[in-house]
Amino acid sequence: MTGLEHVRFADEELIKTQVLKGEAAQTIIRGENCSVYKMENETGEGVITRYPVFPGIELLYDDIHMSCGVAHREDPRADLLEINHCRTGRFECEFSDGRAVYLGEGDLAVNVMTNRTRETWFPLSHYHGITIAVDIPVADRVLRQVSEALGEGLYCDLFAMRDRLCAHNSCFVMRAADSIQHIFSELYHAPEDLRAGYFKLKVMELFLFLGSPEITAQGEDRLYVDRSQAEQIKSVRQYLIEHLDRRITLQTLSQTFSFPLTSMKKCFKEVYGTTINAYLQAYRMHTAAGLLRETRLDVTEIAGKVGYQNASKFSEVFRQHTGHTPTEYRKTFCLIGADSVLREWRDK
């Protein structure tokens, strides 16, 4: 034995400063096999659950319910690698050069820490996924030991993988694919009693997958959105949700914000993961569902508040989104908002 089994990813402080990005991370539970951290700001909170896999390799489950992430990390290290997989939600990362990249459901990203993150956001106000943090020098030695013990074909050169996927300090992004889903879906459902061994097997499988030279070609040249465009798109979105009762054409929106129509549509999809019309329709139905649960407004009034003058058309679209007509939905779910309905009735 070389003693590597006693080497950790470094210390907890390194995890907090490099991966969790600083003082915003509060340790809730600290254990040998699992630690839990909480991040909180005025936009919400996030819970990160951390498991050691091998010396130099940590797996973190990210459960975020906030819109704005935490401050950028200090003193980035070139030998630290971060692999992120988005299960649900959306993640926005702005790098030090002012460009932003986005991860949607099923997407995977590999980034070296020297590609500095300036700010992070969660455009849908929630994000759930996995982060695998790799201290390359330590992890590489361990993987060599594992390969020597189990036979050829299991070793992945992490230094070479970093240099290939993150050449010129870039962030490698791969869109959702069955090959990625196969690896990560099992990590999300790892049996608790088999978790320690399961993590080791799946992380090694992931490294072998990413270590293949063919993977580089599968990385997508994503549309990078600069900060000014991202802020403008967020203003567009805010304007739309503040005027849900109005039907605003994309052409009018383009003119209102002096944003070329084609660019506006592309940037919106990159930031929010869907088209303007699809996002707005889903938001309207989400708002309508809340009004049905928590107010005594009739269906026609609610339809008008979310931009439908025709209550029948509203009911049809609502049923497509929820599987219920508005009346059925209220009967089924009104108890969720019973307290607020009662307060409204008492206040009359």
C-alpha atoms as a printed R data frame, in Angstrom:
    type eleno elety resid chain resno       x      y       z
1   ATOM     1    CA   MET     A     1   0.000  0.000   0.000
2   ATOM     2    CA   THR     A     2   1.249  3.468  -0.872
3   ATOM     3    CA   GLY     A     3  -0.792  5.360   1.680
4   ATOM     4    CA   LEU     A     4  -3.022  6.983  -0.927
5   ATOM     5    CA   GLU     A     5  -6.063  5.539   0.796
6   ATOM     6    CA   HIS     A     6  -5.498  8.132   3.531
7   ATOM     7    CA   VAL     A     7  -5.420 11.061   1.108
8   ATOM     8    CA   ARG     A     8  -8.630 13.016   0.738
9   ATOM     9    CA   PHE     A     9  -9.729 15.480  -1.908
10  ATOM    10    CA   ALA     A    10  -7.753 17.989   0.159
11  ATOM    11    CA   ASP     A    11  -9.598 19.488   3.070
12  ATOM    12    CA   GLU     A    12 -13.124 20.721   3.543
13  ATOM    13    CA   GLU     A    13 -12.003 24.315   3.097
14  ATOM    14    CA   LEU     A    14 -10.752 23.539  -0.407
15  ATOM    15    CA   ILE     A    15 -14.075 21.962  -1.344
16  ATOM    16    CA   LYS     A    16 -15.904 25.006  -0.021
17  ATOM    17    CA   THR     A    17 -13.704 27.612  -1.728
18  ATOM    18    CA   GLN     A    18 -13.066 25.886  -5.053
19  ATOM    19    CA   VAL     A    19 -16.247 23.892  -5.668
20  ATOM    20    CA   LEU     A    20 -18.884 25.508  -3.467
21  ATOM    21    CA   LYS     A    21 -17.440 28.968  -4.113
22  ATOM    22    CA   GLY     A    22 -16.623 30.389  -0.775
23  ATOM    23    CA   GLU     A    23 -18.081 31.672   2.406
24  ATOM    24    CA   ALA     A    24 -21.669 31.273   1.200
25  ATOM    25    CA   ALA     A    25 -21.478 27.527   1.953
26  ATOM    26    CA   GLN     A    26 -22.432 26.580   5.498
27  ATOM    27    CA   THR     A    27 -21.673 23.077   6.769
28  ATOM    28    CA   ILE     A    28 -24.859 21.467   8.109
29  ATOM    29    CA   ILE     A    29 -23.650 17.891   8.549
30  ATOM    30    CA   ARG     A    30 -20.053 16.720   8.553
31  ATOM    31    CA   GLY     A    31 -19.414 12.991   8.389
32  ATOM    32    CA   GLU     A    32 -16.772 10.590   7.161
33  ATOM    33    CA   ASN     A    33 -18.975  9.227   4.389
34  ATOM    34    CA   CYS     A    34 -21.312 12.157   3.778
35  ATOM    35    CA   SER     A    35 -21.381 15.913   4.378
36  ATOM    36    CA   VAL     A    36 -24.195 18.371   3.738
37  ATOM    37    CA   TYR     A    37 -23.778 22.069   2.949
38  ATOM    38    CA   LYS     A    38 -26.316 24.846   2.676
39  ATOM    39    CA   MET     A    39 -26.046 27.995   0.575
40  ATOM    40    CA   GLU     A    40 -28.478 30.827   1.075
41  ATOM    41    CA   ASN     A    41 -29.078 34.309  -0.282
42  ATOM    42    CA   GLU     A    42 -31.978 36.677  -0.864
43  ATOM    43    CA   THR     A    43 -33.190 34.636  -3.871
44  ATOM    44    CA   GLY     A    44 -33.469 31.282  -2.098
45  ATOM    45    CA   GLU     A    45 -31.329 28.411  -0.903
46  ATOM    46    CA   GLY     A    46 -29.435 25.380  -2.083
47  ATOM    47    CA   VAL     A    47 -28.441 22.122  -0.420
48  ATOM    48    CA   ILE     A    48 -25.327 20.234  -1.540
49  ATOM    49    CA   THR     A    49 -24.778 16.650  -0.371
50  ATOM    50    CA   ARG     A    50 -21.185 15.456  -0.723
51  ATOM    51    CA   TYR     A    51 -19.879 11.885  -0.873
52  ATOM    52    CA   PRO     A    52 -16.214 10.826  -1.140
53  ATOM    53    CA   VAL     A    53 -15.684  8.354  -3.990
54  ATOM    54    CA   PHE     A    54 -11.921  7.834  -4.276
55  ATOM    55    CA   PRO     A    55  -9.126  9.945  -2.802
56  ATOM    56    CA   GLY     A    56  -9.192 13.044  -4.972
57  ATOM    57    CA   ILE     A    57 -12.726 12.439  -6.268
58  ATOM    58    CA   GLU     A    58 -15.919 13.732  -4.661
59  ATOM    59    CA   LEU     A    59 -19.516 13.375  -5.827
60  ATOM    60    CA   LEU     A    60 -22.003 16.096  -4.916
61  ATOM    61    CA   TYR     A    61 -25.772 16.135  -5.328
62  ATOM    62    CA   ASP     A    62 -26.978 19.668  -6.082
63  ATOM    63    CA   ASP     A    63 -30.506 20.663  -5.019
64  ATOM    64    CA   ILE     A    64 -30.952 24.353  -5.724
65  ATOM    65    CA   HIS     A    65 -33.994 26.565  -5.236
66  ATOM    66    CA   MET     A    66 -32.682 30.054  -5.947
67  ATOM    67    CA   SER     A    67 -32.320 32.292  -8.979
68  ATOM    68    CA   CYS     A    68 -28.924 33.840  -8.254
69  ATOM    69    CA   GLY     A    69 -25.902 31.724  -7.362
70  ATOM    70    CA   VAL     A    70 -22.960 32.633  -5.191
71  ATOM    71    CA   ALA     A    71 -19.863 34.738  -5.777
72  ATOM    72    CA   HIS     A    72 -16.958 33.624  -7.946
73  ATOM    73    CA   ARG     A    73 -14.217 31.423  -6.514
74  ATOM    74    CA   GLU     A    74 -10.814 32.735  -5.544
75  ATOM    75    CA   ASP     A    75  -7.360 31.396  -6.486
76  ATOM    76    CA   PRO     A    76  -8.467 28.805  -9.062
77  ATOM    77    CA   ARG     A    77  -6.301 25.719  -9.532
78  ATOM    78    CA   ALA     A    78  -5.454 24.193 -12.919
79  ATOM    79    CA   ASP     A    79  -5.358 20.694 -11.457
80  ATOM    80    CA   LEU     A    80  -8.968 20.765 -10.279
81  ATOM    81    CA   LEU     A    81 -11.673 19.592 -12.654
82  ATOM    82    CA   GLU     A    82 -15.423 19.949 -12.298
83  ATOM    83    CA   ILE     A    83 -17.919 17.758 -14.150
84  ATOM    84    CA   ASN     A    84 -21.558 18.857 -13.981
85  ATOM    85    CA   HIS     A    85 -24.700 17.057 -15.112
86  ATOM    86    CA   CYS     A    86 -28.099 18.757 -15.137
87  ATOM    87    CA   ARG     A    87 -30.992 16.502 -14.232
88  ATOM    88    CA   THR     A    88 -33.728 19.140 -14.158
89  ATOM    89    CA   GLY     A    89 -33.841 22.922 -14.203
90  ATOM    90    CA   ARG     A    90 -31.309 25.190 -15.853
91  ATOM    91    CA   PHE     A    91 -27.879 26.534 -14.956
92  ATOM    92    CA   GLU     A    92 -26.216 29.703 -16.248
93  ATOM    93    CA   CYS     A    93 -22.523 30.340 -15.784
94  ATOM    94    CA   GLU     A    94 -20.732 33.560 -16.680
95  ATOM    95    CA   PHE     A    95 -16.980 33.277 -17.174
96  ATOM    96    CA   SER     A    96 -14.408 35.967 -16.558
97  ATOM    97    CA   ASP     A    97 -14.379 36.967 -20.244
98  ATOM    98    CA   GLY     A    98 -18.033 38.011 -19.947
99  ATOM    99    CA   ARG     A    99 -19.470 35.118 -21.936
100 ATOM   100    CA   ALA     A   100 -22.159 32.886 -20.487
101 ATOM   101    CA   VAL     A   101 -22.941 29.236 -21.152
102 ATOM   102    CA   TYR     A   102 -26.076 27.330 -20.186
103 ATOM   103    CA   LEU     A   103 -26.815 23.781 -19.107
104 ATOM   104    CA   GLY     A   104 -30.269 22.337 -19.695
105 ATOM   105    CA   GLU     A   105 -31.886 19.056 -18.737
106 ATOM   106    CA   GLY     A   106 -29.579 16.143 -19.542
107 ATOM   107    CA   ASP     A   107 -26.608 18.312 -20.538
108 ATOM   108    CA   LEU     A   108 -23.079 17.679 -19.283
109 ATOM   109    CA   ALA     A   109 -20.210 20.139 -18.812
110 ATOM   110    CA   VAL     A   110 -16.523 19.676 -18.001
111 ATOM   111    CA   ASN     A   111 -14.606 22.707 -16.794
112 ATOM   112    CA   VAL     A   112 -11.138 23.292 -15.399
113 ATOM   113    CA   MET     A   113 -11.105 25.676 -12.452
114 ATOM   114    CA   THR     A   114  -8.747 28.157 -14.124
115 ATOM   115    CA   ASN     A   115 -11.598 28.954 -16.506
116 ATOM   116    CA   ARG     A   116 -12.817 31.380 -13.896
117 ATOM   117    CA   THR     A   117 -16.485 31.632 -13.065
118 ATOM   118    CA   ARG     A   118 -17.595 35.177 -12.368
119 ATOM   119    CA   GLU     A   119 -21.260 34.601 -11.518
120 ATOM   120    CA   THR     A   120 -23.846 31.830 -11.663
121 ATOM   121    CA   TRP     A   121 -27.614 31.953 -12.079
122 ATOM   122    CA   PHE     A   122 -30.530 29.548 -12.230
123 ATOM   123    CA   PRO     A   123 -32.948 31.035 -14.812
124 ATOM   124    CA   LEU     A   124 -35.837 28.747 -13.802
125 ATOM   125    CA   SER     A   125 -35.164 29.300 -10.068
126 ATOM   126    CA   HIS     A   126 -34.440 25.624  -9.529
127 ATOM   127    CA   TYR     A   127 -31.698 23.210 -10.491
128 ATOM   128    CA   HIS     A   128 -31.021 19.582  -9.624
129 ATOM   129    CA   GLY     A   129 -27.964 17.696 -10.751
130 ATOM   130    CA   ILE     A   130 -24.631 16.116  -9.925
131 ATOM   131    CA   THR     A   131 -21.159 17.621  -9.627
132 ATOM   132    CA   ILE     A   132 -18.061 15.436  -9.690
133 ATOM   133    CA   ALA     A   133 -15.035 17.298  -8.342
134 ATOM   134    CA   VAL     A   134 -11.633 15.896  -9.276
135 ATOM   135    CA   ASP     A   135  -8.248 16.726  -7.768
136 ATOM   136    CA   ILE     A   136  -6.385 15.449 -10.836
137 ATOM   137    CA   PRO     A   137  -2.921 14.602  -9.399
138 ATOM   138    CA   VAL     A   138  -4.374 12.639  -6.473
139 ATOM   139    CA   ALA     A   139  -7.147 10.983  -8.469
140 ATOM   140    CA   ASP     A   140  -4.844 10.028 -11.333
141 ATOM   141    CA   ARG     A   141  -2.523  8.116  -9.005
142 ATOM   142    CA   VAL     A   142  -5.466  6.263  -7.489
143 ATOM   143    CA   LEU     A   143  -6.874  5.315 -10.890
144 ATOM   144    CA   ARG     A   144  -3.472  3.957 -11.881
145 ATOM   145    CA   GLN     A   145  -3.509  1.762  -8.771
146 ATOM   146    CA   VAL     A   146  -7.015  0.512  -9.549
147 ATOM   147    CA   SER     A   147  -6.050 -0.262 -13.131
148 ATOM   148    CA   GLU     A   148  -2.942 -2.160 -12.012
149 ATOM   149    CA   ALA     A   149  -5.014 -4.185  -9.554
150 ATOM   150    CA   LEU     A   150  -7.902 -5.017 -11.893
151 ATOM   151    CA   GLY     A   151  -6.136 -5.229 -15.235
152 ATOM   152    CA   GLU     A   152  -5.594 -3.190 -18.376
153 ATOM   153    CA   GLY     A   153  -8.312 -1.101 -19.966
154 ATOM   154    CA   LEU     A   154  -9.606  0.603 -16.823
155 ATOM   155    CA   TYR     A   155  -7.174  3.517 -16.643
156 ATOM   156    CA   CYS     A   156  -8.172  6.956 -17.903
157 ATOM   157    CA   ASP     A   157  -5.427  9.591 -18.122
158 ATOM   158    CA   LEU     A   158  -7.132 12.505 -16.360
159 ATOM   159    CA   PHE     A   159  -4.447 14.998 -17.397
160 ATOM   160    CA   ALA     A   160  -4.929 14.069 -21.063
161 ATOM   161    CA   MET     A   161  -8.713 14.212 -20.667
162 ATOM   162    CA   ARG     A   162  -8.484 17.698 -19.186
163 ATOM   163    CA   ASP     A   163  -6.161 18.938 -21.934
164 ATOM   164    CA   ARG     A   164  -8.384 17.537 -24.671
165 ATOM   165    CA   LEU     A   165 -11.817 18.543 -23.368
166 ATOM   166    CA   CYS     A   166 -10.799 21.882 -21.840
167 ATOM   167    CA   ALA     A   167  -8.200 22.997 -24.391
168 ATOM   168    CA   HIS     A   168  -7.347 26.703 -24.233
169 ATOM   169    CA   ASN     A   169  -9.145 26.981 -20.893
170 ATOM   170    CA   SER     A   170 -12.536 26.294 -22.453
171 ATOM   171    CA   CYS     A   171 -15.654 24.678 -21.022
172 ATOM   172    CA   PHE     A   172 -16.656 21.423 -22.732
173 ATOM   173    CA   VAL     A   173 -20.423 21.055 -23.103
174 ATOM   174    CA   MET     A   174 -22.229 17.999 -24.415
175 ATOM   175    CA   ARG     A   175 -25.944 18.065 -25.029
176 ATOM   176    CA   ALA     A   176 -28.267 15.469 -23.571
177 ATOM   177    CA   ALA     A   177 -27.624 12.036 -25.075
178 ATOM   178    CA   ASP     A   178 -28.555  8.466 -24.212
179 ATOM   179    CA   SER     A   179 -24.910  7.671 -23.468
180 ATOM   180    CA   ILE     A   180 -24.806 10.352 -20.750
181 ATOM   181    CA   GLN     A   181 -28.252  9.522 -19.440
182 ATOM   182    CA   HIS     A   182 -27.298  5.865 -18.987
183 ATOM   183    CA   ILE     A   183 -24.431  6.743 -16.647
184 ATOM   184    CA   PHE     A   184 -26.098  9.450 -14.596
185 ATOM   185    CA   SER     A   185 -29.598  7.988 -14.285
186 ATOM   186    CA   GLU     A   186 -28.142  5.172 -12.211
187 ATOM   187    CA   LEU     A   187 -26.235  7.628 -10.011
188 ATOM   188    CA   TYR     A   188 -29.514  9.372  -9.189
189 ATOM   189    CA   HIS     A   189 -31.033  6.064  -8.091
190 ATOM   190    CA   ALA     A   190 -28.077  4.386  -6.392
191 ATOM   191    CA   PRO     A   191 -29.258  1.908  -3.706
192 ATOM   192    CA   GLU     A   192 -28.261  3.280  -0.316
193 ATOM   193    CA   ASP     A   193 -26.688  0.062   0.937
194 ATOM   194    CA   LEU     A   194 -24.568 -0.219  -2.233
195 ATOM   195    CA   ARG     A   195 -23.826  3.467  -2.644
196 ATOM   196    CA   ALA     A   196 -20.091  3.491  -1.874
197 ATOM   197    CA   GLY     A   197 -19.215  0.777  -4.373
198 ATOM   198    CA   TYR     A   198 -21.753  1.999  -6.894
199 ATOM   199    CA   PHE     A   199 -20.246  5.476  -6.958
200 ATOM   200    CA   LYS     A   200 -16.809  4.040  -7.677
201 ATOM   201    CA   LEU     A   201 -18.047  1.939 -10.593
202 ATOM   202    CA   LYS     A   202 -20.109  4.701 -12.188
203 ATOM   203    CA   VAL     A   203 -17.412  7.360 -11.817
204 ATOM   204    CA   MET     A   204 -14.879  5.059 -13.460
205 ATOM   205    CA   GLU     A   205 -17.374  4.389 -16.240
206 ATOM   206    CA   LEU     A   206 -17.826  8.137 -16.707
207 ATOM   207    CA   PHE     A   207 -14.075  8.720 -16.903
208 ATOM   208    CA   LEU     A   208 -13.672  5.957 -19.481
209 ATOM   209    CA   PHE     A   209 -16.511  7.510 -21.476
210 ATOM   210    CA   LEU     A   210 -15.051 11.025 -21.337
211 ATOM   211    CA   GLY     A   211 -11.546  9.700 -21.932
212 ATOM   212    CA   SER     A   212 -12.455  8.414 -25.375
213 ATOM   213    CA   PRO     A   213 -10.994 10.644 -28.149
214 ATOM   214    CA   GLU     A   214 -14.313 10.403 -30.016
215 ATOM   215    CA   ILE     A   215 -16.093 12.283 -27.241
216 ATOM   216    CA   THR     A   216 -14.367 15.554 -28.115
217 ATOM   217    CA   ALA     A   217 -16.181 15.619 -31.449
218 ATOM   218    CA   GLN     A   218 -19.531 15.248 -29.660
219 ATOM   219    CA   GLY     A   219 -19.019 18.477 -27.761
220 ATOM   220    CA   GLU     A   220 -21.262 21.151 -29.145
221 ATOM   221    CA   ASP     A   221 -20.295 24.646 -30.156
222 ATOM   222    CA   ARG     A   222 -22.879 26.254 -27.932
223 ATOM   223    CA   LEU     A   223 -24.118 29.753 -28.477
224 ATOM   224    CA   TYR     A   224 -22.270 31.909 -25.989
225 ATOM   225    CA   VAL     A   225 -24.401 34.786 -24.762
226 ATOM   226    CA   ASP     A   226 -22.609 37.864 -23.526
227 ATOM   227    CA   ARG     A   227 -23.708 39.508 -20.301
228 ATOM   228    CA   SER     A   228 -25.499 42.440 -21.942
229 ATOM   229    CA   GLN     A   229 -27.599 40.092 -24.096
230 ATOM   230    CA   ALA     A   230 -28.406 37.870 -21.121
231 ATOM   231    CA   GLU     A   231 -29.544 40.857 -19.066
232 ATOM   232    CA   GLN     A   232 -31.642 42.112 -21.968
233 ATOM   233    CA   ILE     A   233 -33.300 38.708 -22.344
234 ATOM   234    CA   LYS     A   234 -34.112 38.668 -18.635
235 ATOM   235    CA   SER     A   235 -35.724 42.084 -19.032
236 ATOM   236    CA   VAL     A   236 -37.777 40.697 -21.926
237 ATOM   237    CA   ARG     A   237 -38.924 37.799 -19.771
238 ATOM   238    CA   GLN     A   238 -39.786 40.086 -16.846
239 ATOM   239    CA   TYR     A   239 -41.784 42.361 -19.134
240 ATOM   240    CA   LEU     A   240 -43.780 39.410 -20.464
241 ATOM   241    CA   ILE     A   241 -44.694 37.971 -17.066
242 ATOM   242    CA   GLU     A   242 -45.693 41.422 -15.807
243 ATOM   243    CA   HIS     A   243 -48.129 41.689 -18.724
244 ATOM   244    CA   LEU     A   244 -49.622 38.190 -18.785
245 ATOM   245    CA   ASP     A   245 -53.054 39.583 -19.574
246 ATOM   246    CA   ARG     A   246 -51.769 41.036 -22.842
247 ATOM   247    CA   ARG     A   247 -50.971 39.297 -26.111
248 ATOM   248    CA   ILE     A   248 -47.651 40.781 -27.182
249 ATOM   249    CA   THR     A   249 -46.279 39.736 -30.558
250 ATOM   250    CA   LEU     A   250 -42.627 38.855 -30.931
251 ATOM   251    CA   GLN     A   251 -42.256 41.660 -33.452
252 ATOM   252    CA   THR     A   252 -43.596 44.175 -30.925
253 ATOM   253    CA   LEU     A   253 -41.305 42.740 -28.271
254 ATOM   254    CA   SER     A   254 -38.334 43.068 -30.605
255 ATOM   255    CA   GLN     A   255 -39.154 46.704 -31.293
256 ATOM   256    CA   THR     A   256 -39.840 47.530 -27.643
257 ATOM   257    CA   PHE     A   257 -36.419 46.286 -26.554
258 ATOM   258    CA   SER     A   258 -34.522 47.199 -29.741
259 ATOM   259    CA   PHE     A   259 -33.489 43.565 -29.939
260 ATOM   260    CA   PRO     A   260 -33.238 42.028 -33.449
261 ATOM   261    CA   LEU     A   261 -35.966 39.396 -33.703
262 ATOM   262    CA   THR     A   262 -33.794 36.439 -34.726
263 ATOM   263    CA   SER     A   263 -31.151 37.175 -32.093
264 ATOM   264    CA   MET     A   264 -33.811 37.681 -29.445
265 ATOM   265    CA   LYS     A   265 -35.388 34.291 -30.148
266 ATOM   266    CA   LYS     A   266 -32.029 32.489 -30.172
267 ATOM   267    CA   CYS     A   267 -30.818 34.132 -26.972
268 ATOM   268    CA   PHE     A   268 -34.085 33.469 -25.145
269 ATOM   269    CA   LYS     A   269 -33.920 29.785 -26.004
270 ATOM   270    CA   GLU     A   270 -30.299 29.590 -24.871
271 ATOM   271    CA   VAL     A   271 -31.063 31.247 -21.527
272 ATOM   272    CA   TYR     A   272 -34.408 29.576 -20.743
273 ATOM   273    CA   GLY     A   273 -34.138 26.364 -22.753
274 ATOM   274    CA   THR     A   274 -37.304 26.827 -24.782
275 ATOM   275    CA   THR     A   275 -38.975 29.262 -27.159
276 ATOM   276    CA   ILE     A   276 -40.547 32.502 -25.987
277 ATOM   277    CA   ASN     A   277 -44.061 31.313 -26.832
278 ATOM   278    CA   ALA     A   278 -43.632 27.909 -25.169
279 ATOM   279    CA   TYR     A   279 -42.152 29.475 -22.031
280 ATOM   280    CA   LEU     A   280 -44.918 32.057 -21.817
281 ATOM   281    CA   GLN     A   281 -47.687 29.519 -22.284
282 ATOM   282    CA   ALA     A   282 -46.245 27.296 -19.551
283 ATOM   283    CA   TYR     A   283 -45.885 30.309 -17.247
284 ATOM   284    CA   ARG     A   284 -49.498 31.310 -17.930
285 ATOM   285    CA   MET     A   285 -50.729 27.839 -17.024
286 ATOM   286    CA   HIS     A   286 -48.560 27.754 -13.887
287 ATOM   287    CA   THR     A   287 -49.996 31.110 -12.813
288 ATOM   288    CA   ALA     A   288 -53.537 29.999 -13.609
289 ATOM   289    CA   ALA     A   289 -53.084 26.848 -11.531
290 ATOM   290    CA   GLY     A   290 -52.036 28.962  -8.563
291 ATOM   291    CA   LEU     A   291 -55.060 31.219  -8.953
292 ATOM   292    CA   LEU     A   292 -57.372 28.208  -9.141
293 ATOM   293    CA   ARG     A   293 -55.897 26.763  -5.958
294 ATOM   294    CA   GLU     A   294 -55.619 29.918  -3.925
295 ATOM   295    CA   THR     A   295 -58.388 32.328  -4.950
296 ATOM   296    CA   ARG     A   296 -62.142 32.304  -5.479
297 ATOM   297    CA   LEU     A   297 -61.928 33.941  -8.905
298 ATOM   298    CA   ASP     A   298 -64.094 32.229 -11.508
299 ATOM   299    CA   VAL     A   299 -62.526 30.518 -14.503
300 ATOM   300    CA   THR     A   300 -63.395 33.332 -16.918
301 ATOM   301    CA   GLU     A   301 -61.639 35.907 -14.717
302 ATOM   302    CA   ILE     A   302 -58.563 33.723 -14.383
303 ATOM   303    CA   ALA     A   303 -58.491 33.167 -18.135
304 ATOM   304    CA   GLY     A   304 -58.468 36.937 -18.661
305 ATOM   305    CA   LYS     A   305 -55.670 37.460 -16.145
306 ATOM   306    CA   VAL     A   306 -53.397 35.082 -18.065
307 ATOM   307    CA   GLY     A   307 -54.179 36.443 -21.514
308 ATOM   308    CA   TYR     A   308 -57.158 34.406 -22.727
309 ATOM   309    CA   GLN     A   309 -60.322 36.226 -23.715
310 ATOM   310    CA   ASN     A   310 -61.917 32.925 -24.687
311 ATOM   311    CA   ALA     A   311 -62.502 30.803 -21.579
312 ATOM   312    CA   SER     A   312 -63.082 27.663 -23.646
313 ATOM   313    CA   LYS     A   313 -59.705 28.037 -25.353
314 ATOM   314    CA   PHE     A   314 -58.080 28.621 -21.964
315 ATOM   315    CA   SER     A   315 -59.698 25.468 -20.570
316 ATOM   316    CA   GLU     A   316 -58.442 23.431 -23.514
317 ATOM   317    CA   VAL     A   317 -54.835 24.630 -23.129
318 ATOM   318    CA   PHE     A   318 -54.971 24.212 -19.341
319 ATOM   319    CA   ARG     A   319 -56.134 20.606 -19.721
320 ATOM   320    CA   GLN     A   320 -53.272 19.915 -22.140
321 ATOM   321    CA   HIS     A   321 -50.765 21.163 -19.546
322 ATOM   322    CA   THR     A   322 -52.221 19.646 -16.375
323 ATOM   323    CA   GLY     A   323 -54.438 16.770 -17.476
324 ATOM   324    CA   HIS     A   324 -57.444 18.465 -15.834
325 ATOM   325    CA   THR     A   325 -59.980 21.055 -16.843
326 ATOM   326    CA   PRO     A   326 -59.810 24.191 -14.651
327 ATOM   327    CA   THR     A   327 -62.926 23.111 -12.754
328 ATOM   328    CA   GLU     A   328 -61.582 19.602 -12.160
329 ATOM   329    CA   TYR     A   329 -58.228 21.011 -11.069
330 ATOM   330    CA   ARG     A   330 -59.833 23.320  -8.511
331 ATOM   331    CA   LYS     A   331 -61.947 20.513  -7.059
332 ATOM   332    CA   THR     A   332 -58.924 18.234  -6.789
333 ATOM   333    CA   PHE     A   333 -56.281 20.646  -5.540
334 ATOM   334    CA   CYS     A   334 -58.121 23.504  -3.840
335 ATOM   335    CA   LEU     A   335 -57.213 22.108  -0.400
336 ATOM   336    CA   ILE     A   336 -53.594 23.071  -1.105
337 ATOM   337    CA   GLY     A   337 -54.711 26.661  -0.921
338 ATOM   338    CA   ALA     A   338 -57.466 26.192   1.648
339 ATOM   339    CA   ASP     A   339 -55.858 28.472   4.220
340 ATOM   340    CA   SER     A   340 -55.411 31.331   1.776
341 ATOM   341    CA   VAL     A   341 -58.951 30.877   0.420
342 ATOM   342    CA   LEU     A   342 -60.287 31.021   3.981
343 ATOM   343    CA   ARG     A   343 -58.254 34.163   4.707
344 ATOM   344    CA   GLU     A   344 -59.586 35.792   1.545
345 ATOM   345    CA   TRP     A   345 -63.163 34.929   2.522
346 ATOM   346    CA   ARG     A   346 -62.666 36.299   6.071
347 ATOM   347    CA   ASP     A   347 -61.130 39.518   4.758
348 ATOM   348    CA   LYS     A   348 -64.172 40.324   2.629
